[in-house]
Amino acid sequence: MTKTFEIENPEYTLWLMRIASSIAAQLDLGPLLQEIVDAATELVGAEFGGILVLDEEDSARYEVLRIHGWPTPCGLAQPQGRGILGLLHKEGRPLRLAQVDHHPASVGVPEGHPPIGPFLGVPLRFRDHVLGGLFLGQRLGRPPFTEDDEVRLTGLADLAAVAIEHARLYAKVEEMACLRERERLATDLHDTVAQLFYSIGLETKRGLEALTSDSSPLSQLKAIHRMAARGSVEVRSAIFTLAGSDNREPLPYVLQTLVQEFEEATGIETCLVLPALLALPDVEVSSVVERVVREALANVRKHAQATMVLVSLSSNGRTLMAAVQDNGVGIAISQLEDVMAGDGYHIGLFTLRTMVERAGGQLTLLNGEEGGLVLKAQLPLQRDGVAVE
C-alpha cells in the first residue's frame, strides 16, 4: 500500500512548495544538489545528508557528490557504490536502517567520515530510470528514522529528480546554442574574410601585372588596403562575439557611433532616425542590423558620390526594417542584379544578403525615386516582448 504521510498538513505542504519553487529555479547542477541536500536534512531533522548522482554516460560511476553536516568533508574518498549507497540505485527502492553497520552490504566508512548509526536513503527516480540516491544519517545512539521520514524524503527526492533532469536539459540546450553560434560565426568568417582574402589575391595579381607593364598599380593597392581593413574588422567582430555577447553596446549607441564616424570621415551629411523605443533581445538581429548599416555606409563612401544619407529603423512589431538611402548617382537598373549577386567588386553586398536571409529576412537594393540608392533589410522579430514601436 502506498505510504501517505500527512500530505494534507498545510505546514508541510507549504514547506514542500517553497522548496520545490527554490530548486526549480536553480539551473546550475552543483548548487542545485547542495540545496537539495540542505533541504533534506532540514525536512527530516537529520545531522548528516548527501546526494549522489550517476554519470549520464556511465551508470557504474558517480558524476557528483554533495554532502551536508560533515565536519571535514574535504579529502573524503568518492563513494564507489559498493556498499549501502549503491543499493539505492541498484535496487531502486528506499532503505531505512536503525544501525547502518548491521546491514550485510555495509562496507564501513572512509577515514575522516563521521560515524553513522541510523540511515535513511531513497533513490532519485525520473520516469523509468534512477539518477542516483538521496540519503541521511544520524550519529550513533540517535533514534532511527521513521516511516514518515521516509515518505517525506521520497517526496523531496521526486522533486529533486525532476529538477536535476531540468538542469541537465538546460545545460545541453546552452551547449547546443553555443555550438550553433560558433557554427554561424564560422560560416560568416568563411563568407566574409575568406572571400575578402580571395579578392585581395586577385587585386594583388592585377597590381603585379600593372608593375610588369609599366602601369601604375595605385588603384589595386588602394583596393587591397580597403579589403584588408574590412577583413580586420570582420575578424575583430567575430572575436568579440566569441568573447561573449553580454558586453555588446546597445544597438542605438552602435548606430549613432557608426553614423558619427561616417559623417566625420566623409563630410557627408548623415541623419539617423530610430523608433522611440528600441530593445532587441535577439543578438543576431542586432548584429545583422549593424552589419547592414556598416556595409551600406561603406558603399556610399566608395561609390555613391552622395551629399546626404538617411539611416532609419522602423517596425510594425513583427518585423524590423533597416534602410540606408543616399542621394548619389545610383546604379543602372541593368546592373542591380549583378551587384546583389556579387560581381567581384561588390562582394560585401552578396555576403550581406546571405547573412540577412540566414536570419530569416530579406535584403533589397533599388534606386530611389529621386535618385540615389536605397538598401533595405527586413528582419523578423521572433521573440515576444520586443519593445519596438
N, C-alpha and C positions, 0 to 999 in steps of 0.2 A: 504494500500500500504506500502511496506517495506521502512523504512527510510534509506536514503543513504547519510549520512554526508560525506563530501569531502574525500572519500576513496582514490581517486586518487591524493590527496595532498601529494607530496613527503615528506614534512617535517613531516606530521602526520604519514605517513606510516613507515618512518624510526624510529620515536619515538616508535611506537607500536611494531615494530620488536625488538628494543632494550629491551623494557620491557618484551616482550614475551620470548626472549632469557634469560633474567635475572631470571624470575620467573620459567622458565622450568628447570633451573639448580639447583633450591633450592628444597631439598628433606625433610627438616625439616619443619613440618607444621606451627609451631609458627612463626619463622622468615619469612616464605613464605607469610603468611597472612598479617604480618606487611608491607612487601614490596609491596603487592598489594594495601593496603590502602594508603600508601605514594604515590604510583604511581597514584592512582585515584585522589587524591587531587591536585597533580601536573598537571595531564592531563586536569582537568576542571577548575583549579584555585580556588578551594574551600578552606574555612578556616578549616572546620571540616570534618572528614571522619571516617567510621567504616565498619567493616565486621563481620558478624555473620554466623557461620557455625553450621548446625544442627547436633545433635548426630546421629551417624550411627545406633545405636541400638534403639534410642527413638526419633522419629521425633518431639515430642512435647516439647523437650528441646534443648537448645543450648549447643554445645560442647565447643566452644571457641569464644571469642570476642577480636578483635584488633581494636584500635582507633588511630586517628591522630588529633592533634590540641587541645586536651583537656588541659586546664591549670592545673587541679588537677585530673588526671584520677584515681589515687589510691583511693580505698574505694567506688567507684561508684557501685551501685547495678547492678547485672547482669540482662539484659533485660529478660522479661518473655514471650514476644511475644504477649502481649495483645493489644498493640496499633498499631501505624503506622508501626513499624518494622516488626510485624507479618504478615502484609498484603503482604509483598514481597514474602514470601514463601507459604503463604496460597492461594493467588490468582495467583501467578506465572507470574506477569506482572509488568512492570515499573510503578513507581509512582512519579509524579513531581508536587510539590505544591509551590505556591507563599508564603503561610503562613501556617506553619505546624499545628498550633493550631486551624485553621479554619476547619480542616477535622473532620468529625463526629467520626472517630475511634481514634482520638488523646486522650491520657490519661495523657498528660503532661510529664515532665521530672523529674528524681530523684533529690534530693538535691545535690548540687555541680556540676550539669550538666550546661554547658553554655546555655544561651537562644538561641533558633534556630528560624529563620524566614523561608527563602526558604529551601526546602528539595528536594532531588532527590535520589531515590533508585531503584535498579534493582535486580531481582533475579539472583542467581548463579545457572544456569541450566546446567546439564550434561545429555545429551540424553533426556530421558523421565522423569527425576525426578529433583527436586530442592534441592540444597545443603544448601542454606541459602540466605543471601542478602548482597549486597554491597551498601552503602548509603553515601551521602554527605549532608552537611548543611552549611548555611551562617548565620551570625548574623542578628538580627532584623534590618530592614531598607535597607538591601543589595538587589540588583536586583535579580529577580528569575532566576533559571536555564533555559536554552534554550532547544529547541528540539535537536539542535546539541550536546549540553552537554549530553543529554540522549543517543544519538546514540554512542557517544564516550565511555561513561561509560558502555553501553551494550557490546560494542566490548571488552573492558577490562575485563568485568565480564565473558564473554565466555572463554577468555584465562585463567582467574583465576580458573574457574570451572574445566577445563582440568588439570591445574597444581595441584589443590587440590586432584583430583582423583589420579593423578600420585604419589603425596606424600603419600597418604594413601596406595596405592598399594605397593609402595616401603617399607613402614613400615611393611605391612603384610608379604611381602617376607622376610624381615630381621628377623621378628619374627619366620617365618616357618624355616628359615635356622638355627636360634639359637636352635629351638626345635629339629631339625634333628641332630644337632651337639651334643646336650645333650643326645638324644637317642643313638647315636653312642657311646658316652662315657660310657653310662650306660651298653651297650652291651659289650663293651671292658672290663669294670670292671668285669662284670659277667664272661666273657670268660677267664679272666686272674686271677684277685685277688680271685674270688670265688673258682675257681679250684685250685689255689695255697693253699688256706686255707684247702680245702678238702684233698689235698696231704699232707699238714702239719699234719692233723689229722691222716692220715694213718701211716705216719712215726712216729708220737708220740706213736701210738698204738704199732708199732713194737718195739720202744725203751722200752716201758713198759714191753712188753713180754720178751725182752732181759734181763731186770733187774730181772724179776722173775725166769729166767732160768740161772742166774749167768753168762750170756754172756755180752760182752761189748756193750753198746748202742752207742758207739762213732760214728759209721757211720750214725746212724739215727739222732743223734744230729747235725752232720755236714750238712746232707740233710735238716733238719728243718731250720738251720741257713741260708742256701742258698736260700731256698724258701721264708722265711720271708723277707730277704733282697730284693728279686725280687719283692715281694708284695709291699714293701715300695716304691720302685722305680715307680711301676705302679700307685700307689695312688698319689704320688707327681706329676707324669706326668699328670694325669687327673686333679688335682687341678690347675696345671699351665695352662692347656688348657682352663679350665673354667674361669680362671682369664683374659684370652684374648690372642689370638694368635699373636697380633701385636708385642709383645715383644720377640717373639721367635728369637733365634740366627739363622743366615743363615745356610743352610744345610752343605755347605763345612766346616764351622767352627765346627759344631757339630760333623761331621765325623772325622775331624782331632783330636778333643779332645778325642773322643772315642778310636781312634787308638793309640794315645799317651799314654793314661791311661792304655790301654790294654798292650802295649809294656813294660811300666814301671813296671806293676804289675806282668807280667809273664816272662819277659826276652825273649819272642818270637819275632823274627824279623818280623816286620809288615810293609807292603807297601800299600799306598793309591794312587790310580790312579783316577783322576777326569777329566771330559771334560774341554776344555779350557774355555767355558762359561757354567755356571750352574745357571739358575734362575728359580726356581719353584714357580709360584704364587699360586699353589694349595697346601694349608696347609696339606691336607690329604695325598697327595703323599709324601711330605717331611717327615711327621710323620711316614708313613709306611716304607720308606727307612731307617730312623733312627732305627726303631724297628727291621728291618731285620738284619742290621749290628750289633746292640747290642746283639740280641739273638744268631746270628751266632758266634760272638766272645766269648760269654759266653759258648757255646757248645764246641768250640775249646779248651778253657781253661780247661774244665772239662773232656773231653773225647778223644781229638784228639791225644795227645802225639806228637804234631807238633813242628817243629823248625822254621817254616816260614808260614806267612799268607799274602794273597793278597786280598785287598778290592778294588773293581773297580766299576765305574759307566760308562755307555755308553748309547747313544741314537741315534735313526735314525730320530728324530723329531716328531714321532708319539707315540713311546713307550720309556720307560726308563728301562734299565736293571741294576740291582744292584746285584753284585756277590761277594761272600766271598769264597775263596779257600785256603785250607791248604795242607800241605804235611805229614799229620799224618797217622794214621793207617786205616782210613776209616771205613766203615760198611759193613758187609756181605750183598750181594745182597738180600738174603732171608729175611733180617731184615729191609731193607729200607722202605718197605710199612708199616710195623708195626710202625716204628719210626714216619713216617709222619701222621699216623692215631692217634697217641697219646697213648703210651703204659704205661702211668703212670710215667715213668722216663723221657719222652721227651714231656711233656705236653706243653712246650713253643713253640715247632715247630708246634704242632697241632693248637695252638692258633694263631700263626703267619700265617699259611696258611689260616685260616679263615679270618684274617684281610686283607691279600693281595687279596683274592677272593672277599671280600666285596668292595674293591676299584676297582674292575673290572680287576684285574691282575691274575697272576699265579705264584705259588711257586713250585720249583722243587729241589730235593736233589738227587745227584748222586755221584758215586765215580769218582775221577779224573783219567785220562788216565795213569798218572804216580804215582798214589797213592793219598791218602788223600780224602777229601770230597769237593764237590762244591755245595754251596747253592745259587740258583738264584731266583730273584724275577723280573718278567716282569710286568711293570705297564703302563697303558695308560696315555698319556699326552693329556687330553681332552680340554685344553684351548688353544686358539690361542695366538700366540706371545711368546711362551715359548722359551727362548734363550738357547737351549741345542744343542751343536754341538759335 
